[in-house]
Amino acid sequence: MKKSIKYFENDLDRFCLWALVGIYLIDNFDSFISGLRDGFQSILF
């Protein structure tokens, strides 16, 4: 019983870590896309 709870805690920690990474990447992805758009506009025009 304790072993499965410990495993669940490890899984939960891993999930929280990946959630933080995902949020960080999504935030940066938004600014990355706007940066690309600005770059393309300066190249095209």
PDB file with SEQRES, HELIX, SHEET and CRYST1 records, atoms N, CA, C and O in Angstrom:
SEQRES   1 A   45  MET LYS LYS SER ILE LYS TYR PHE GLU ASN ASP LEU ASP          
SEQRES   2 A   45  ARG PHE CYS LEU TRP ALA LEU VAL GLY ILE TYR LEU ILE          
SEQRES   3 A   45  ASP ASN PHE ASP SER PHE ILE SER GLY LEU ARG ASP GLY          
SEQRES   4 A   45  PHE GLN SER ILE LEU PHE                                      
HELIX    1 AA1 LYS A    2  LEU A   44  1                                  43    
CRYST1    1.000    1.000    1.000  90.00  90.00  90.00 P 1           1          
ATOM      1  N   MET A   1       0.838  -1.200   0.000  1.00  0.00           N  
ATOM      2  CA  MET A   1       0.000   0.000   0.000  1.00  0.00           C  
ATOM      3  C   MET A   1       0.876   1.254   0.000  1.00  0.00           C  
ATOM      4  O   MET A   1       0.691   2.151  -0.822  1.00  0.00           O  
ATOM      5  N   LYS A   2       1.827   1.306   0.928  1.00  0.00           N  
ATOM      6  CA  LYS A   2       2.708   2.471   0.994  1.00  0.00           C  
ATOM      7  C   LYS A   2       3.520   2.620  -0.289  1.00  0.00           C  
ATOM      8  O   LYS A   2       3.802   3.729  -0.741  1.00  0.00           O  
ATOM      9  N   LYS A   3       3.888   1.477  -0.863  1.00  0.00           N  
ATOM     10  CA  LYS A   3       4.704   1.520  -2.075  1.00  0.00           C  
ATOM     11  C   LYS A   3       3.931   2.193  -3.212  1.00  0.00           C  
ATOM     12  O   LYS A   3       4.481   3.028  -3.931  1.00  0.00           O  
ATOM     13  N   SER A   4       2.655   1.829  -3.372  1.00  0.00           N  
ATOM     14  CA  SER A   4       1.854   2.417  -4.443  1.00  0.00           C  
ATOM     15  C   SER A   4       1.627   3.912  -4.196  1.00  0.00           C  
ATOM     16  O   SER A   4       1.606   4.704  -5.138  1.00  0.00           O  
ATOM     17  N   ILE A   5       1.456   4.294  -2.925  1.00  0.00           N  
ATOM     18  CA  ILE A   5       1.286   5.715  -2.600  1.00  0.00           C  
ATOM     19  C   ILE A   5       2.559   6.479  -2.955  1.00  0.00           C  
ATOM     20  O   ILE A   5       2.507   7.572  -3.518  1.00  0.00           O  
ATOM     21  N   LYS A   6       3.714   5.876  -2.613  1.00  0.00           N  
ATOM     22  CA  LYS A   6       4.986   6.516  -2.939  1.00  0.00           C  
ATOM     23  C   LYS A   6       5.131   6.656  -4.451  1.00  0.00           C  
ATOM     24  O   LYS A   6       5.567   7.694  -4.950  1.00  0.00           O  
ATOM     25  N   TYR A   7       4.764   5.608  -5.168  1.00  0.00           N  
ATOM     26  CA  TYR A   7       4.840   5.653  -6.629  1.00  0.00           C  
ATOM     27  C   TYR A   7       3.927   6.756  -7.170  1.00  0.00           C  
ATOM     28  O   TYR A   7       4.297   7.489  -8.087  1.00  0.00           O  
ATOM     29  N   PHE A   8       2.737   6.859  -6.589  1.00  0.00           N  
ATOM     30  CA  PHE A   8       1.794   7.889  -7.017  1.00  0.00           C  
ATOM     31  C   PHE A   8       2.368   9.276  -6.768  1.00  0.00           C  
ATOM     32  O   PHE A   8       2.212  10.173  -7.597  1.00  0.00           O  
ATOM     33  N   GLU A   9       3.039   9.457  -5.617  1.00  0.00           N  
ATOM     34  CA  GLU A   9       3.665  10.748  -5.322  1.00  0.00           C  
ATOM     35  C   GLU A   9       4.726  11.076  -6.362  1.00  0.00           C  
ATOM     36  O   GLU A   9       4.804  12.208  -6.841  1.00  0.00           O  
ATOM     37  N   ASN A  10       5.543  10.085  -6.713  1.00  0.00           N  
ATOM     38  CA  ASN A  10       6.571  10.310  -7.724  1.00  0.00           C  
ATOM     39  C   ASN A  10       5.932  10.678  -9.054  1.00  0.00           C  
ATOM     40  O   ASN A  10       6.394  11.588  -9.743  1.00  0.00           O  
ATOM     41  N   ASP A  11       4.866   9.969  -9.413  1.00  0.00           N  
ATOM     42  CA  ASP A  11       4.151  10.257 -10.651  1.00  0.00           C  
ATOM     43  C   ASP A  11       3.591  11.674 -10.619  1.00  0.00           C  
ATOM     44  O   ASP A  11       3.661  12.401 -11.610  1.00  0.00           O  
ATOM     45  N   LEU A  12       3.033  12.059  -9.472  1.00  0.00           N  
ATOM     46  CA  LEU A  12       2.448  13.394  -9.324  1.00  0.00           C  
ATOM     47  C   LEU A  12       3.533  14.461  -9.449  1.00  0.00           C  
ATOM     48  O   LEU A  12       3.327  15.490 -10.094  1.00  0.00           O  
ATOM     49  N   ASP A  13       4.692  14.211  -8.828  1.00  0.00           N  
ATOM     50  CA  ASP A  13       5.812  15.150  -8.947  1.00  0.00           C  
ATOM     51  C   ASP A  13       6.215  15.306 -10.406  1.00  0.00           C  
ATOM     52  O   ASP A  13       6.431  16.418 -10.888  1.00  0.00           O  
ATOM     53  N   ARG A  14       6.311  14.181 -11.101  1.00  0.00           N  
ATOM     54  CA  ARG A  14       6.697  14.212 -12.510  1.00  0.00           C  
ATOM     55  C   ARG A  14       5.659  15.000 -13.317  1.00  0.00           C  
ATOM     56  O   ARG A  14       6.012  15.800 -14.184  1.00  0.00           O  
ATOM     57  N   PHE A  15       4.377  14.764 -13.021  1.00  0.00           N  
ATOM     58  CA  PHE A  15       3.310  15.467 -13.727  1.00  0.00           C  
ATOM     59  C   PHE A  15       3.392  16.972 -13.482  1.00  0.00           C  
ATOM     60  O   PHE A  15       3.255  17.764 -14.415  1.00  0.00           O  
ATOM     61  N   CYS A  16       3.615  17.366 -12.221  1.00  0.00           N  
ATOM     62  CA  CYS A  16       3.730  18.792 -11.890  1.00  0.00           C  
ATOM     63  C   CYS A  16       4.911  19.416 -12.620  1.00  0.00           C  
ATOM     64  O   CYS A  16       4.817  20.533 -13.130  1.00  0.00           O  
ATOM     65  N   LEU A  17       6.023  18.688 -12.667  1.00  0.00           N  
ATOM     66  CA  LEU A  17       7.208  19.190 -13.357  1.00  0.00           C  
ATOM     67  C   LEU A  17       6.908  19.405 -14.836  1.00  0.00           C  
ATOM     68  O   LEU A  17       7.233  20.455 -15.391  1.00  0.00           O  
ATOM     69  N   TRP A  18       6.289  18.418 -15.473  1.00  0.00           N  
ATOM     70  CA  TRP A  18       5.966  18.546 -16.897  1.00  0.00           C  
ATOM     71  C   TRP A  18       4.935  19.641 -17.140  1.00  0.00           C  
ATOM     72  O   TRP A  18       4.977  20.320 -18.166  1.00  0.00           O  
ATOM     73  N   ALA A  19       3.999  19.817 -16.188  1.00  0.00           N  
ATOM     74  CA  ALA A  19       3.009  20.890 -16.323  1.00  0.00           C  
ATOM     75  C   ALA A  19       3.707  22.247 -16.300  1.00  0.00           C  
ATOM     76  O   ALA A  19       3.391  23.125 -17.104  1.00  0.00           O  
ATOM     77  N   LEU A  20       4.663  22.420 -15.371  1.00  0.00           N  
ATOM     78  CA  LEU A  20       5.424  23.673 -15.302  1.00  0.00           C  
ATOM     79  C   LEU A  20       6.204  23.893 -16.590  1.00  0.00           C  
ATOM     80  O   LEU A  20       6.222  24.997 -17.134  1.00  0.00           O  
ATOM     81  N   VAL A  21       6.852  22.831 -17.074  1.00  0.00           N  
ATOM     82  CA  VAL A  21       7.615  22.939 -18.323  1.00  0.00           C  
ATOM     83  C   VAL A  21       6.690  23.318 -19.472  1.00  0.00           C  
ATOM     84  O   VAL A  21       7.029  24.171 -20.293  1.00  0.00           O  
ATOM     85  N   GLY A  22       5.523  22.685 -19.528  1.00  0.00           N  
ATOM     86  CA  GLY A  22       4.563  22.978 -20.593  1.00  0.00           C  
ATOM     87  C   GLY A  22       4.088  24.424 -20.545  1.00  0.00           C  
ATOM     88  O   GLY A  22       4.014  25.091 -21.577  1.00  0.00           O  
ATOM     89  N   ILE A  23       3.766  24.906 -19.351  1.00  0.00           N  
ATOM     90  CA  ILE A  23       3.321  26.298 -19.201  1.00  0.00           C  
ATOM     91  C   ILE A  23       4.427  27.254 -19.637  1.00  0.00           C  
ATOM     92  O   ILE A  23       4.171  28.236 -20.335  1.00  0.00           O  
ATOM     93  N   TYR A  24       5.669  26.955 -19.217  1.00  0.00           N  
ATOM     94  CA  TYR A  24       6.813  27.794 -19.579  1.00  0.00           C  
ATOM     95  C   TYR A  24       7.000  27.818 -21.092  1.00  0.00           C  
ATOM     96  O   TYR A  24       7.220  28.876 -21.682  1.00  0.00           O  
ATOM     97  N   LEU A  25       6.912  26.643 -21.715  1.00  0.00           N  
ATOM     98  CA  LEU A  25       7.098  26.562 -23.165  1.00  0.00           C  
ATOM     99  C   LEU A  25       5.982  27.289 -23.902  1.00  0.00           C  
ATOM    100  O   LEU A  25       6.235  27.967 -24.897  1.00  0.00           O  
ATOM    101  N   ILE A  26       4.739  27.152 -23.417  1.00  0.00           N  
ATOM    102  CA  ILE A  26       3.615  27.815 -24.082  1.00  0.00           C  
ATOM    103  C   ILE A  26       3.766  29.333 -23.985  1.00  0.00           C  
ATOM    104  O   ILE A  26       3.533  30.045 -24.962  1.00  0.00           O  
ATOM    105  N   ASP A  27       4.159  29.832 -22.799  1.00  0.00           N  
ATOM    106  CA  ASP A  27       4.378  31.275 -22.642  1.00  0.00           C  
ATOM    107  C   ASP A  27       5.461  31.756 -23.599  1.00  0.00           C  
ATOM    108  O   ASP A  27       5.289  32.767 -24.280  1.00  0.00           O  
ATOM    109  N   ASN A  28       6.574  31.034 -23.649  1.00  0.00           N  
ATOM    110  CA  ASN A  28       7.672  31.429 -24.526  1.00  0.00           C  
ATOM    111  C   ASN A  28       7.298  31.248 -25.985  1.00  0.00           C  
ATOM    112  O   ASN A  28       7.746  32.014 -26.839  1.00  0.00           O  
ATOM    113  N   PHE A  29       6.485  30.244 -26.284  1.00  0.00           N  
ATOM    114  CA  PHE A  29       6.063  29.983 -27.660  1.00  0.00           C  
ATOM    115  C   PHE A  29       5.288  31.175 -28.201  1.00  0.00           C  
ATOM    116  O   PHE A  29       5.459  31.558 -29.358  1.00  0.00           O  
ATOM    117  N   ASP A  30       4.437  31.760 -27.365  1.00  0.00           N  
ATOM    118  CA  ASP A  30       3.654  32.926 -27.771  1.00  0.00           C  
ATOM    119  C   ASP A  30       4.576  34.080 -28.163  1.00  0.00           C  
ATOM    120  O   ASP A  30       4.405  34.674 -29.227  1.00  0.00           O  
ATOM    121  N   SER A  31       5.545  34.398 -27.315  1.00  0.00           N  
ATOM    122  CA  SER A  31       6.474  35.491 -27.623  1.00  0.00           C  
ATOM    123  C   SER A  31       7.369  35.115 -28.802  1.00  0.00           C  
ATOM    124  O   SER A  31       7.763  35.976 -29.589  1.00  0.00           O  
ATOM    125  N   PHE A  32       7.689  33.824 -28.920  1.00  0.00           N  
ATOM    126  CA  PHE A  32       8.506  33.347 -30.038  1.00  0.00           C  
ATOM    127  C   PHE A  32       7.774  33.552 -31.360  1.00  0.00           C  
ATOM    128  O   PHE A  32       8.372  33.998 -32.339  1.00  0.00           O  
ATOM    129  N   ILE A  33       6.479  33.228 -31.390  1.00  0.00           N  
ATOM    130  CA  ILE A  33       5.679  33.400 -32.608  1.00  0.00           C  
ATOM    131  C   ILE A  33       5.562  34.878 -32.965  1.00  0.00           C  
ATOM    132  O   ILE A  33       5.701  35.243 -34.133  1.00  0.00           O  
ATOM    133  N   SER A  34       5.309  35.731 -31.976  1.00  0.00           N  
ATOM    134  CA  SER A  34       5.203  37.166 -32.268  1.00  0.00           C  
ATOM    135  C   SER A  34       6.549  37.700 -32.750  1.00  0.00           C  
ATOM    136  O   SER A  34       6.591  38.579 -33.611  1.00  0.00           O  
ATOM    137  N   GLY A  35       7.646  37.179 -32.207  1.00  0.00           N  
ATOM    138  CA  GLY A  35       8.975  37.578 -32.671  1.00  0.00           C  
ATOM    139  C   GLY A  35       9.200  37.149 -34.108  1.00  0.00           C  
ATOM    140  O   GLY A  35       9.747  37.911 -34.905  1.00  0.00           O  
ATOM    141  N   LEU A  36       8.785  35.938 -34.446  1.00  0.00           N  
ATOM    142  CA  LEU A  36       8.907  35.462 -35.831  1.00  0.00           C  
ATOM    143  C   LEU A  36       8.079  36.331 -36.768  1.00  0.00           C  
ATOM    144  O   LEU A  36       8.525  36.683 -37.861  1.00  0.00           O  
ATOM    145  N   ARG A  37       6.872  36.673 -36.333  1.00  0.00           N  
ATOM    146  CA  ARG A  37       5.988  37.494 -37.156  1.00  0.00           C  
ATOM    147  C   ARG A  37       6.633  38.856 -37.413  1.00  0.00           C  
ATOM    148  O   ARG A  37       6.619  39.348 -38.542  1.00  0.00           O  
ATOM    149  N   ASP A  38       7.199  39.465 -36.365  1.00  0.00           N  
ATOM    150  CA  ASP A  38       7.888  40.751 -36.526  1.00  0.00           C  
ATOM    151  C   ASP A  38       9.061  40.602 -37.485  1.00  0.00           C  
ATOM    152  O   ASP A  38       9.287  41.463 -38.335  1.00  0.00           O  
ATOM    153  N   GLY A  39       9.812  39.500 -37.348  1.00  0.00           N  
ATOM    154  CA  GLY A  39      10.953  39.259 -38.228  1.00  0.00           C  
ATOM    155  C   GLY A  39      10.519  39.129 -39.676  1.00  0.00           C  
ATOM    156  O   GLY A  39      11.145  39.704 -40.566  1.00  0.00           O  
ATOM    157  N   PHE A  40       9.452  38.376 -39.919  1.00  0.00           N  
ATOM    158  CA  PHE A  40       8.961  38.202 -41.283  1.00  0.00           C  
ATOM    159  C   PHE A  40       8.479  39.528 -41.864  1.00  0.00           C  
ATOM    160  O   PHE A  40       8.717  39.820 -43.036  1.00  0.00           O  
ATOM    161  N   GLN A  41       7.801  40.328 -41.043  1.00  0.00           N  
ATOM    162  CA  GLN A  41       7.310  41.620 -41.527  1.00  0.00           C  
ATOM    163  C   GLN A  41       8.476  42.529 -41.896  1.00  0.00           C  
ATOM    164  O   GLN A  41       8.419  43.226 -42.909  1.00  0.00           O  
ATOM    165  N   SER A  42       9.534  42.531 -41.086  1.00  0.00           N  
ATOM    166  CA  SER A  42      10.683  43.389 -41.390  1.00  0.00           C  
ATOM    167  C   SER A  42      11.413  42.877 -42.633  1.00  0.00           C  
ATOM    168  O   SER A  42      12.002  43.666 -43.371  1.00  0.00           O  
ATOM    169  N   ILE A  43      11.377  41.558 -42.870  1.00  0.00           N  
ATOM    170  CA  ILE A  43      12.009  41.014 -44.082  1.00  0.00           C  
ATOM    171  C   ILE A  43      11.163  41.342 -45.311  1.00  0.00           C  
ATOM    172  O   ILE A  43      11.689  41.752 -46.346  1.00  0.00           O  
ATOM    173  N   LEU A  44       9.844  41.158 -45.186  1.00  0.00           N  
ATOM    174  CA  LEU A  44       8.970  41.319 -46.350  1.00  0.00           C  
ATOM    175  C   LEU A  44       8.785  42.783 -46.723  1.00  0.00           C  
ATOM    176  O   LEU A  44       8.746  43.132 -47.903  1.00  0.00           O  
ATOM    177  N   PHE A  45       8.671  43.645 -45.702  1.00  0.00           N  
ATOM    178  CA  PHE A  45       8.367  45.054 -46.001  1.00  0.00           C  
ATOM    179  C   PHE A  45       9.579  45.932 -45.722  1.00  0.00           C  
ATOM    180  O   PHE A  45       9.518  47.147 -45.913  1.00  0.00           O  
TER     181      PHE A  45                                                      
END                                                                             
